[in-house]
């Protein structure tokens, strides 16, 4: 998808691609590691400045109520800074399930209102285990 976006533009398009789990792992490290805190802010600056932000496997990082509250907080931050900018999200969850995990306000900022801009792979065979 990103390659198609890149080819369709005359100018270079910058992108940040990060898995939800990697983002959460970095977040956890910020509690005890000063270097991780600097990386965390660097990642958020990159997310804010990129033409395209790709969040891979959204929803997989959620574990418990305490974790969910922390994740909801930084996902709200991402949603706010990316409002009006391109976000590509891969997930095994429906928008309704992500709403329960991240909160309605956050998901409404991250998801398109136009169903033509969503690609559903529901019903396709899982090729990861082949």
C-alpha positions as CSV (number, residue, x, y, z in Angstrom):
1,X,0.0,0.0,0.0
2,X,2.7,2.4,1.0
3,X,4.6,1.7,-2.3
4,X,1.5,2.6,-4.2
5,X,1.2,5.9,-2.3
6,X,4.9,6.6,-3.0
7,X,4.5,5.9,-6.7
8,X,1.4,8.0,-7.1
9,X,3.1,11.1,-5.7
10,X,5.6,13.2,-7.6
11,X,7.4,14.2,-4.4
12,X,8.9,11.9,-1.9
13,X,6.6,10.6,0.8
14,X,7.9,10.0,4.3
15,X,6.4,7.2,6.4
16,X,6.7,5.7,9.9
17,X,5.9,2.1,10.3
18,X,5.7,0.6,13.8
19,X,4.0,-2.4,15.3
20,X,1.6,-1.7,18.2
21,X,3.6,-4.2,20.3
22,X,7.0,-2.5,19.5
23,X,5.4,0.9,20.5
24,X,4.1,-0.6,23.7
25,X,7.5,-2.3,24.5
26,X,9.2,1.1,24.1
27,X,6.6,2.7,26.3
28,X,7.2,0.2,29.1
29,X,11.0,0.9,28.9
30,X,10.4,4.6,29.5
31,X,9.7,3.8,33.2
32,X,13.2,2.7,33.9
33,X,15.4,3.9,31.0
34,X,16.3,7.5,30.2
35,X,17.5,6.5,26.7
36,X,14.1,4.9,26.0
37,X,12.4,8.2,27.1
38,X,14.4,10.1,24.5
39,X,13.6,7.4,21.9
40,X,9.9,7.6,22.8
41,X,9.8,11.4,22.2
42,X,11.8,10.9,18.9
43,X,9.3,8.3,17.7
44,X,6.4,10.6,18.5
45,X,8.1,13.5,16.6
46,X,8.6,11.2,13.7
47,X,4.9,10.0,13.8
48,X,3.8,13.6,13.9
49,X,6.0,14.8,11.0
50,X,5.5,11.8,8.7
51,X,3.3,12.0,5.6
52,X,2.0,8.5,6.4
53,X,1.8,6.7,9.7
54,X,1.4,2.9,9.6
55,X,0.4,1.2,12.8
56,X,0.7,-2.6,12.5
57,X,-1.4,-5.0,14.4
58,X,-3.4,-2.5,16.5
59,X,-5.1,-4.0,19.5
60,X,-2.6,-6.8,20.1
61,X,-0.7,-4.8,22.8
62,X,-3.6,-4.6,25.2
63,X,-3.4,-6.8,28.2
64,X,-5.2,-5.6,31.3
65,X,-7.0,-2.5,32.7
66,X,-3.8,-0.8,33.9
67,X,-2.1,-1.4,30.6
68,X,-5.2,-0.3,28.6
69,X,-5.3,3.1,30.4
70,X,-1.7,3.8,29.5
71,X,-2.1,2.7,25.9
72,X,-5.4,4.7,25.6
73,X,-3.5,7.8,26.7
74,X,-0.7,7.6,24.1
75,X,-3.1,6.4,21.4
76,X,-5.2,9.6,22.0
77,X,-2.0,11.6,21.6
78,X,-1.2,9.9,18.3
79,X,-4.8,10.3,17.1
80,X,-4.7,14.0,17.9
81,X,-1.4,14.7,16.2
82,X,-2.4,12.7,13.1
83,X,-5.9,14.2,12.7
84,X,-6.3,15.1,9.0
85,X,-3.2,13.1,8.1
86,X,-2.9,9.7,6.5
87,X,-2.9,6.7,9.0
88,X,-2.9,3.1,7.8
89,X,-3.9,0.6,10.4
90,X,-3.6,-3.2,10.3
91,X,-5.6,-5.1,12.9
92,X,-7.5,-8.3,13.4
93,X,-10.1,-6.3,15.4
94,X,-13.2,-4.6,14.1
95,X,-13.7,-0.9,14.7
96,X,-16.2,-1.8,17.4
97,X,-13.6,-3.9,19.3
98,X,-10.9,-1.2,18.9
99,X,-13.4,1.3,20.3
100,X,-13.7,-0.8,23.4
101,X,-10.0,-1.1,23.7
102,X,-8.9,2.5,22.9
103,X,-12.0,4.5,23.5
104,X,-14.5,6.0,21.1
105,X,-12.9,9.5,20.7
106,X,-9.6,8.0,19.8
107,X,-10.9,5.5,17.3
108,X,-13.2,8.1,15.6
109,X,-10.1,10.2,14.9
110,X,-8.1,7.3,13.6
111,X,-10.7,5.6,11.4
112,X,-12.0,6.9,8.2
113,X,-15.7,7.7,8.0
114,X,-15.7,6.5,4.3
115,X,-16.1,2.7,4.1
116,X,-14.5,2.9,0.6
117,X,-11.2,3.8,2.3
118,X,-11.2,0.6,4.3
119,X,-9.9,-2.8,3.1
120,X,-11.4,-5.8,4.8
121,X,-9.7,-9.2,4.6
122,X,-12.6,-10.9,6.5
123,X,-13.1,-14.4,5.2
124,X,-9.7,-14.8,3.5
125,X,-7.5,-17.7,4.4
126,X,-4.7,-17.0,6.9
127,X,-1.4,-17.4,4.9
128,X,0.9,-16.9,7.9
129,X,0.8,-20.5,8.9
130,X,1.6,-22.0,5.5
